[in-house]
């Protein structure tokens, strides 16, 4: 089950730098996670300062 980023994202970029497989990219209004590339490690969820990342 992949992780997702919700509307609370503040575009700080912490998650992108933490992702070991490069599944996170910058979108127009927030960062997005490619569900096909996500390995469900949870590193992004742990680093997000506003709790905008959770499992789908």
Beta strands, then each sheet from edge to edge (+ up, - down):
strand 1: 3-5
strand 2: 24-26
strand 3: 31-33
strand 4: 53-55
sheet 1: 1+ 4-
sheet 2: 2+ 3-
end
